[in-house]
Amino acid sequence: MTTSTGRNLDETLAGASSPQRPPCPNCHASKSRQIYSVDGIPAHSVLLMPDRETASQYPRGDMRLSFCEACGFLSNSAFDVTLNEYNPDYEETQHFSPRFNQFADGLVADLVDRFGIQNKRVLEIGCGKAEFLRRLCEAGNNEGIGVDPSVRPERLSAEARAKMQFIPELYSEKHSQLEADVILCRHTLEHIQPTREFLDIVRRSIGDRSDVQICFELPDVRIVLEETRFWDVYYEHCSYFSAGSLARLFREASFDVTDLWRAYDDQYLLLMASPADQPTAASLAIEDDLEEMSVLAAAFEVNSQAQISHWRETIRRFHHEGRKPVLWGAGSKCVAFLTTAGLEHEVEVVVDINPHKQGKFLPATGHPVISPEQLKDYAPGVVVVMNSIYLNEVQQLLDQLEIDAEMVGT
């Protein structure tokens, strides 16, 4: 789902904070410093619009990315939870991609075989369109509960729905009564600002049960900072984790982190944990990253404007040369790339394989989303792939469509 649909707690959990040194949502220390800012970016990136005019009027917010020197967590100190608008039209799924499905199936197999998630009751907080939950239920003979305001059960077969129940709401304290053997949360925590309060709710929901398995998956901010991927910083993501800051959050919330690893070309973090009676001490080498994160945050602060300028001028050059550049992947990366770099007429269309996005328009920028088949008539000279992990997949599609265009990966 991934980026999976976002879920945030009620406004009451967002809390008030100082614009100068806001308390860290993870550790509550007042040691955060701003390293990056962008004004007027769309509040949502994959909630696509029916027409260009509606798209141009979509609400915007500001990004003030702050780094906590105490725990290594990054967050948007200017985040306004009232701009959230998660609903069934939120089109976050990546499951139309063969490459992503390969990863998802591998992860399901790992959870079933390595971690023994079989014949269990699985609660997924932020299930999106429930494609992953469906796979996990089928592979492990599990029963699923999906909580998410954007869920669309009608996209699943009747057989799949029979093994699951859905609650089309944001997860909150009122759902803590839902008992499960496994609590799954994929690409959701990064959409929640009061991260510690959220983890406390999850921990309270478990009570004194010691056998509950916890599995979280989310983007790893390390590669974003290391490669200055400004297109991976956008409004929906108000929280940015490294392996260390994620583990520290769970340990302080009385969980024992048993496994923590990177996946999907180091773009994602996977965490397995179990409930504990009290905060736990670090025990995994991957958790020791605070010094590295401080260096990377400082480098991002220095290099981000040069990276933005590089891509702005590159796309403008393609346009001036008459090469009709298009962006492949009408998701959050694409919207952040266009809005942050201030690109408008230089790119006329964006492409996506998800049929539910095609024929719609990107929020704020108003760029139309077309299908790969429509791209053949457009005849681009350059295709910019918004996630390089899909380069081979996109090249295969271009070859099938006999589109002769240069491919460029971000």
HELIX and SHEET records of a PDB file:
HELIX    1   1 GLU A   11  ALA A   14  1                                   4    
HELIX    2   2 ARG A   52  SER A   56  1                                   5    
HELIX    3   3 VAL A   81  LEU A   83  5                                   3    
HELIX    4   4 PRO A   98  ASP A  113  1                                  16    
HELIX    5   5 GLU A  131  GLY A  140  1                                  10    
HELIX    6   6 PRO A  153  ARG A  155  5                                   3    
HELIX    7   7 ALA A  158  ARG A  161  1                                   4    
HELIX    8   8 GLU A  173  HIS A  175  5                                   3    
HELIX    9   9 LEU A  189  HIS A  191  5                                   3    
HELIX   10  10 THR A  195  ILE A  206  1                                  12    
HELIX   11  11 VAL A  221  GLU A  226  1                                   6    
HELIX   12  12 PHE A  230  ASP A  232  5                                   3    
HELIX   13  13 ALA A  243  GLU A  252  1                                  10    
HELIX   14  14 ALA A  285  GLU A  287  5                                   3    
HELIX   15  15 LEU A  290  HIS A  320  1                                  31    
HELIX   16  16 SER A  332  ALA A  341  1                                  10    
HELIX   17  17 PRO A  372  TYR A  378  1                                   7    
HELIX   18  18 SER A  388  TYR A  390  5                                   3    
HELIX   19  19 LEU A  391  GLN A  400  1                                  10    
SHEET    1   A 4 SER A  32  PRO A  42  0                                        
SHEET    2   A 4 ARG A  60  CYS A  68 -1                                        
SHEET    3   A 4 LEU A  74  ASN A  76 -1                                        
SHEET    4   A 4 SER A 239  TYR A 240 -1                                        
SHEET    1   B 7 MET A 164  ILE A 167  0                                        
SHEET    2   B 7 GLU A 143  VAL A 147  1                                        
SHEET    3   B 7 ARG A 121  ILE A 125  1                                        
SHEET    4   B 7 VAL A 182  ARG A 186  1                                        
SHEET    5   B 7 GLN A 213  PRO A 219  1                                        
SHEET    6   B 7 TYR A 268  PRO A 275 -1                                        
SHEET    7   B 7 PHE A 255  ALA A 263 -1                                        
SHEET    1   C 5 VAL A 369  ILE A 370  0                                        
SHEET    2   C 5 VAL A 350  VAL A 351  1                                        
SHEET    3   C 5 VAL A 326  TRP A 328  1                                        
SHEET    4   C 5 VAL A 382  VAL A 385  1                                        
SHEET    5   C 5 GLU A 406  GLY A 409  1                                        
END                                                                             
